[in-house]
């Protein structure tokens, strides 16, 4: 691991927040940039060190940071429910209706490609890119999707393809160089093209829960953005902010929860969405024509 400057602003002055053990009992430190307030793992592990955390077990065995059978129909339906809710709240469908034929999109960090499949079924020329081998194989062989096994920052050295839409569903927090990734996304968008991303939000609820916050999964999650921080970063790159939503109360769903839990969770989830204090956020940006 090595100390790195802040990915957003390039400064190297930080305030130590706390340290946390990973699922492999490795200790990682969380810091906040004193200039732009980005929260990040620093010192940061190398890409090869993090890759071991994305074994097939990450997708098949339930933990506080993995999935309870990512390939099940039940989980796929839940993932699709969330991104369709996000698309509706971000007014994506009205923009989609304004496009003609031959619409193109790529989903970065697509896992098995559930969003790729969704867009393909809507008539888009849809591709995905992912670093974890197991879900890529599943997406290719079982779902018949066009998924690239590679790091987005290195896959297209000889490619100049442009897209109408590029998405990052709960992916940017996993990346080693998110600012560089966003810059590259901008360069691959057509004029008037859109970017949609979702990520955990470091805000009120993260502060309340502290080290026990549900999204503090290290080192899988390397960066934690505030709502203002991710908007400012994207604007600095050249994007125009179209819309955003926040949602999620921090009350993690349980297996076989008592009825009262679901009742309270539903109320609190709705409350944080209305007040824009959710600990997840989805954002819609445009590259000006």
FENUR-V69265 format. One record per pair of residues at least 6 apart in sequence whose ideal C-beta (glycine too) atoms are under 6 Angstrom apart, sorted by the first residue. I is the first residue (numbers start at 0). J is the second residue. D is the distance in Angstrom with one decimal. If there is no record, write none. Layout:
# FENUR-V69265
i:I j:J d:D
i:I j:J d:D
This chain:
# FENUR-V69265
i:0 j:42 d:4.0
i:0 j:44 d:5.0
i:1 j:42 d:5.5
i:2 j:42 d:4.8
i:3 j:43 d:5.2
i:4 j:11 d:4.6
i:5 j:32 d:4.2
i:5 j:37 d:5.7
i:6 j:177 d:5.8
i:6 j:178 d:5.2
i:7 j:35 d:4.9
i:7 j:37 d:4.6
i:7 j:232 d:5.4
i:8 j:34 d:5.0
i:8 j:35 d:4.3
i:10 j:34 d:4.3
i:12 j:33 d:4.3
i:13 j:30 d:3.9
i:13 j:32 d:5.9
i:14 j:31 d:4.9
i:14 j:33 d:5.9
i:15 j:30 d:5.6
i:16 j:29 d:4.4
i:16 j:31 d:5.8
i:17 j:29 d:5.8
i:17 j:210 d:5.2
i:18 j:26 d:5.4
i:18 j:28 d:4.8
i:19 j:210 d:5.6
i:19 j:217 d:5.4
i:20 j:26 d:5.7
i:21 j:217 d:5.4
i:21 j:218 d:6.0
i:27 j:40 d:5.2
i:27 j:217 d:4.1
i:27 j:218 d:5.4
i:30 j:41 d:4.9
i:31 j:38 d:5.1
i:37 j:228 d:5.8
i:38 j:201 d:5.0
i:38 j:223 d:4.0
i:39 j:222 d:5.0
i:40 j:217 d:5.6
i:40 j:218 d:5.7
i:40 j:221 d:4.8
i:44 j:218 d:5.1
i:46 j:175 d:5.6
i:49 j:218 d:5.3
i:52 j:219 d:5.4
i:53 j:131 d:4.3
i:55 j:133 d:4.1
i:57 j:65 d:4.6
i:58 j:66 d:5.3
i:58 j:69 d:3.9
i:58 j:134 d:5.9
i:59 j:68 d:5.7
i:61 j:67 d:3.5
i:64 j:216 d:3.8
i:64 j:219 d:5.9
i:75 j:113 d:5.6
i:78 j:113 d:5.4
i:82 j:114 d:5.9
i:82 j:168 d:5.9
i:85 j:281 d:4.2
i:88 j:244 d:4.5
i:89 j:242 d:5.1
i:89 j:283 d:4.2
i:90 j:242 d:5.8
i:102 j:123 d:4.8
i:102 j:163 d:5.0
i:103 j:124 d:4.5
i:103 j:162 d:4.8
i:103 j:163 d:5.4
i:104 j:118 d:5.4
i:104 j:123 d:5.1
i:104 j:125 d:5.2
i:104 j:162 d:5.7
i:104 j:164 d:4.1
i:105 j:126 d:4.7
i:105 j:162 d:5.5
i:105 j:165 d:5.6
i:106 j:114 d:4.9
i:106 j:115 d:5.4
i:106 j:127 d:4.5
i:106 j:166 d:4.7
i:107 j:128 d:5.6
i:107 j:151 d:5.0
i:107 j:167 d:5.1
i:107 j:170 d:5.6
i:108 j:170 d:3.0
i:109 j:115 d:5.5
i:109 j:127 d:3.0
i:109 j:129 d:5.1
i:110 j:129 d:5.8
i:110 j:134 d:4.3
i:111 j:134 d:4.1
i:111 j:137 d:4.7
i:111 j:138 d:4.2
i:112 j:127 d:4.6
i:112 j:138 d:3.7
i:112 j:142 d:5.9
i:112 j:144 d:4.2
i:112 j:146 d:5.2
i:114 j:168 d:5.9
i:115 j:125 d:4.7
i:115 j:127 d:4.1
i:115 j:144 d:5.1
i:116 j:142 d:5.6
i:116 j:144 d:6.0
i:118 j:125 d:4.0
i:119 j:125 d:4.3
i:126 j:145 d:4.6
i:127 j:146 d:4.4
i:128 j:147 d:4.4
i:128 j:151 d:5.4
i:129 j:135 d:5.1
i:130 j:150 d:5.8
i:135 j:146 d:5.1
i:135 j:148 d:4.7
i:138 j:144 d:4.6
i:138 j:146 d:4.6
i:139 j:146 d:5.7
i:147 j:154 d:5.7
i:161 j:187 d:5.8
i:161 j:189 d:4.6
i:162 j:187 d:5.8
i:163 j:189 d:5.8
i:163 j:192 d:5.2
i:164 j:193 d:5.2
i:165 j:184 d:4.9
i:165 j:194 d:5.2
i:166 j:195 d:4.9
i:167 j:196 d:3.9
i:168 j:197 d:5.3
i:169 j:197 d:5.4
i:171 j:177 d:5.0
i:171 j:196 d:5.8
i:171 j:198 d:5.1
i:172 j:198 d:5.1
i:172 j:199 d:6.0
i:172 j:220 d:4.5
i:172 j:222 d:5.3
i:174 j:180 d:5.4
i:177 j:222 d:5.7
i:181 j:236 d:5.3
i:182 j:236 d:5.5
i:184 j:194 d:5.7
i:185 j:236 d:5.5
i:185 j:237 d:5.6
i:188 j:286 d:4.4
i:190 j:288 d:4.2
i:191 j:288 d:4.0
i:192 j:286 d:5.0
i:193 j:285 d:5.5
i:194 j:284 d:4.6
i:195 j:283 d:5.3
i:196 j:282 d:5.7
i:197 j:281 d:4.2
i:199 j:214 d:3.8
i:199 j:279 d:5.9
i:200 j:226 d:5.8
i:200 j:245 d:5.9
i:200 j:278 d:5.2
i:200 j:280 d:4.4
i:201 j:223 d:4.0
i:201 j:225 d:5.3
i:202 j:225 d:5.9
i:203 j:276 d:5.1
i:204 j:249 d:4.5
i:204 j:278 d:4.1
i:205 j:212 d:4.8
i:208 j:249 d:6.0
i:213 j:249 d:6.0
i:213 j:251 d:5.3
i:226 j:280 d:5.7
i:230 j:240 d:5.4
i:233 j:284 d:5.3
i:238 j:284 d:3.9
i:239 j:285 d:4.7
i:239 j:287 d:5.8
i:240 j:284 d:5.9
i:241 j:283 d:4.2
i:241 j:285 d:5.3
i:242 j:283 d:4.8
i:243 j:282 d:4.4
i:244 j:281 d:5.4
i:245 j:275 d:5.2
i:245 j:277 d:3.5
i:245 j:280 d:4.5
i:246 j:272 d:4.6
i:246 j:277 d:4.1
i:246 j:279 d:5.5
i:247 j:277 d:4.5
i:247 j:278 d:4.9
i:247 j:279 d:4.0
i:248 j:267 d:4.1
i:248 j:268 d:4.8
i:248 j:271 d:4.9
i:249 j:278 d:5.3
i:250 j:264 d:4.6
i:271 j:277 d:4.5
